């Protein structure tokens, strides 16, 4: 998996870095709209947005560093962190995008879950990709109720996360090719997000897969092994 071609690597990098850049653009547009509508404290509004923008810019920088590490076969940046906190943080990154598409995030997070020991940036990148895919699943769907359901729980030795949408679902043919590099159903997609996500999860010793009836929505599942710090 490390012996990716230069072209594949460039495509993957473009896809991954585009996510924090899109978030930065959303923050800018959202702030501009609020300023035009008139806010009581414009300085505070801009200051809050700048903090979010800086966080995303730092995230883009971290993604590039992780991509380099992936190619150079250096160790991952393993830290101890809460998967529930990461799910909440990623949903915050996508808040404006969800708002623009009338999406609601519904959480069913397990209580007292053990912390993960993994590369936090990479795991959050996978969560971001899955949640954004769930949002985009509603783009050609006329349903007014548009939830993205994020659930977590633990079993002996594993943390489980699921991201579910209630859109049109994915055909059996689509499911068979879903994690293939460059396969995409989006006119603007590169087809690398799920392929990269699956590689990240498998490199951490876990699994990532999807289920759908092709009619009422799609369910993405991932499980990651628990390790001692």
C-alpha positions as CSV (number, residue, x, y, z in Angstrom):
1,X,0.0,0.0,0.0
2,X,3.0,2.3,0.4
3,X,4.2,1.8,-3.2
4,X,1.6,4.1,-4.6
5,X,2.4,5.7,-8.0
6,X,3.2,9.5,-8.1
7,X,-0.1,10.1,-9.9
8,X,-2.2,8.3,-7.3
9,X,-0.3,10.0,-4.5
10,X,-1.0,13.4,-6.0
11,X,-4.6,12.6,-6.4
12,X,-4.9,11.4,-2.9
13,X,-3.2,14.5,-1.5
14,X,-5.4,16.8,-3.5
15,X,-8.5,15.0,-2.2
16,X,-7.4,15.0,1.5
17,X,-6.2,18.6,1.5
18,X,-9.4,19.8,-0.2
19,X,-11.4,18.9,2.9
20,X,-9.9,21.5,5.3
21,X,-9.8,24.0,2.4
22,X,-13.5,23.5,1.9
23,X,-14.1,24.0,5.6
24,X,-12.1,27.2,5.5
25,X,-14.2,28.4,2.5
26,X,-17.4,27.5,4.4
27,X,-16.3,29.5,7.5
28,X,-15.4,32.5,5.3
29,X,-18.8,32.4,3.5
30,X,-20.7,31.9,6.8
31,X,-18.9,34.8,8.5
32,X,-19.5,37.1,5.5
33,X,-23.2,36.3,5.5
34,X,-23.5,37.0,9.3
35,X,-21.7,40.3,8.9
36,X,-24.0,41.3,6.0
37,X,-27.0,40.4,8.1
38,X,-25.7,42.4,10.9
39,X,-24.4,41.1,14.2
40,X,-24.1,42.8,17.6
41,X,-20.3,42.2,17.9
42,X,-18.7,41.8,14.4
43,X,-15.2,41.7,15.9
44,X,-16.1,38.7,18.1
45,X,-17.7,37.0,15.1
46,X,-14.6,37.5,12.9
47,X,-12.3,36.5,15.8
48,X,-14.2,33.2,16.3
49,X,-14.1,32.4,12.6
50,X,-10.4,33.1,12.5
51,X,-9.7,30.6,15.2
52,X,-11.7,27.9,13.3
53,X,-9.9,28.8,10.0
54,X,-6.5,28.6,11.7
55,X,-7.4,25.1,13.1
56,X,-8.3,24.0,9.6
57,X,-5.1,25.4,8.1
58,X,-3.1,23.5,10.7
59,X,-5.1,20.4,9.8
60,X,-4.1,20.8,6.1
61,X,-0.5,21.0,7.1
62,X,-0.8,17.9,9.3
63,X,-2.4,16.0,6.4
64,X,0.6,16.8,4.2
65,X,3.0,15.6,6.9
66,X,1.0,12.4,7.3
67,X,1.1,11.8,3.6
68,X,4.9,12.2,3.6
69,X,5.1,9.7,6.5
70,X,2.9,7.3,4.6
71,X,5.3,7.2,1.7
72,X,8.5,7.3,3.7
73,X,7.3,4.5,6.0
74,X,7.9,6.5,9.2
75,X,6.0,5.7,12.4
76,X,2.5,7.0,12.9
77,X,1.8,9.8,15.4
78,X,0.0,7.7,17.9
79,X,-1.8,9.4,20.8
80,X,-4.5,8.5,23.2
81,X,-7.8,10.1,22.5
82,X,-11.6,9.8,22.8
83,X,-13.4,8.6,19.7
84,X,-16.6,10.4,20.9
85,X,-14.8,13.7,21.1
86,X,-13.4,13.2,17.6
87,X,-16.9,12.5,16.3
88,X,-18.1,15.7,17.8
89,X,-15.1,17.7,16.6
90,X,-15.5,16.5,13.0
91,X,-19.2,17.3,13.0
92,X,-18.3,20.8,14.2
93,X,-15.9,21.1,11.1
94,X,-18.9,20.2,8.9
95,X,-21.5,22.4,10.7
96,X,-21.8,25.0,8.0
97,X,-21.9,22.5,5.2
98,X,-24.6,20.5,7.0
99,X,-26.6,23.7,7.6
100,X,-26.4,24.6,3.9
101,X,-27.8,21.2,3.0
102,X,-30.5,21.1,5.7
103,X,-28.6,18.1,7.4
104,X,-29.0,17.3,11.0
105,X,-26.4,15.3,13.0
106,X,-27.9,12.7,15.3
107,X,-25.5,11.2,17.9
108,X,-25.8,7.8,19.6
109,X,-22.5,7.8,21.4
110,X,-21.6,5.0,23.9
111,X,-20.9,5.9,27.5
112,X,-17.6,5.4,29.2
113,X,-15.8,4.2,26.1
114,X,-12.1,3.4,26.5
115,X,-9.7,5.8,24.7
116,X,-8.1,4.8,21.4
117,X,-4.4,4.8,20.8
118,X,-4.0,5.7,17.2
119,X,-3.1,8.5,14.8
120,X,-5.8,11.0,15.7
121,X,-5.4,13.1,12.5
122,X,-5.8,10.1,10.3
123,X,-8.8,8.7,12.1
124,X,-10.5,12.0,12.1
125,X,-9.8,12.3,8.4
126,X,-11.6,9.0,7.9
127,X,-14.6,10.2,10.0
128,X,-14.6,13.5,8.1
129,X,-14.7,11.6,4.8
130,X,-17.6,9.4,5.9
131,X,-19.6,12.2,7.3
132,X,-19.1,14.4,4.2
133,X,-20.1,11.4,2.0
134,X,-23.3,11.0,4.1
135,X,-24.1,14.7,3.6
136,X,-23.5,14.5,-0.1
137,X,-25.7,11.4,-0.4
138,X,-28.7,13.7,0.0
139,X,-27.6,16.0,-2.9
140,X,-30.0,14.4,-5.4
141,X,-32.6,13.3,-2.8
142,X,-35.9,15.1,-2.2
143,X,-36.3,14.0,1.4
144,X,-36.9,16.8,3.8
145,X,-35.8,14.8,6.9
146,X,-32.0,14.5,6.3
147,X,-30.2,13.0,9.3
148,X,-26.6,11.8,9.5
149,X,-26.5,9.3,12.3
150,X,-23.2,8.8,14.1
151,X,-23.0,5.9,16.6
152,X,-20.2,4.5,18.7
153,X,-19.9,1.5,21.1
154,X,-17.2,-0.9,22.3
155,X,-16.9,-4.6,22.4
156,X,-14.0,-6.6,24.0
157,X,-10.9,-5.3,22.3
158,X,-12.6,-3.0,19.7
159,X,-14.1,0.4,19.3
160,X,-17.0,0.5,16.7
161,X,-18.2,3.6,14.8
162,X,-21.0,3.8,12.3
163,X,-22.1,6.7,10.0
164,X,-25.5,6.3,8.5
165,X,-27.6,8.3,6.1
166,X,-31.3,7.9,5.0
167,X,-30.8,8.9,1.4
168,X,-31.3,6.7,-1.7
169,X,-28.7,4.1,-0.8
170,X,-26.1,2.4,-3.0
171,X,-26.7,-0.4,-5.6
172,X,-25.1,-3.8,-5.1
173,X,-22.7,-2.9,-8.0
174,X,-21.8,0.3,-6.4
175,X,-21.1,-1.4,-3.1
176,X,-18.8,-4.0,-4.8
177,X,-16.6,-1.1,-6.3
178,X,-17.0,1.4,-3.5
179,X,-13.5,1.1,-2.1
180,X,-11.7,0.8,-5.4
181,X,-9.3,3.7,-6.2
182,X,-10.8,6.2,-8.7
183,X,-14.3,4.7,-8.5
184,X,-16.8,7.5,-7.8
185,X,-20.5,8.3,-8.5
186,X,-19.9,12.0,-8.1
187,X,-19.3,14.3,-11.1
188,X,-16.7,16.2,-9.2
189,X,-15.3,13.3,-7.2
190,X,-11.8,11.8,-7.5
191,X,-12.7,8.4,-6.2
192,X,-9.9,8.3,-3.7
193,X,-11.5,9.2,-0.3
194,X,-12.9,5.8,0.6
195,X,-9.8,4.0,-0.8
196,X,-7.5,6.1,1.4
197,X,-9.9,5.7,4.3
198,X,-9.9,2.0,4.1
199,X,-6.1,1.9,3.8
200,X,-5.8,4.1,6.9
201,X,-8.1,1.9,9.0
202,X,-6.5,-1.4,7.8
203,X,-3.1,0.0,8.6
204,X,-4.3,0.6,12.2
205,X,-5.4,-3.1,12.3
206,X,-9.1,-2.3,11.8
207,X,-11.8,-2.8,9.2
208,X,-14.0,-0.4,7.2
209,X,-17.0,-1.6,5.2
210,X,-20.4,-0.4,4.0
211,X,-23.9,-1.9,3.8
212,X,-27.0,-0.6,1.9
213,X,-30.3,-1.9,0.6
214,X,-30.0,0.4,-2.4
215,X,-33.2,2.2,-1.5
216,X,-33.4,3.8,2.0
217,X,-29.8,4.7,2.9
218,X,-26.3,3.6,3.5
219,X,-24.5,2.4,6.6
220,X,-20.7,2.7,6.9
221,X,-19.0,0.7,9.7
222,X,-15.5,0.9,11.1
223,X,-13.9,-1.0,13.9
224,X,-10.5,-0.3,15.5
225,X,-8.6,-2.4,17.9
226,X,-7.9,-1.1,21.4
227,X,-4.3,-1.0,22.4
228,X,-2.4,0.0,25.5
229,X,-0.8,3.4,25.4
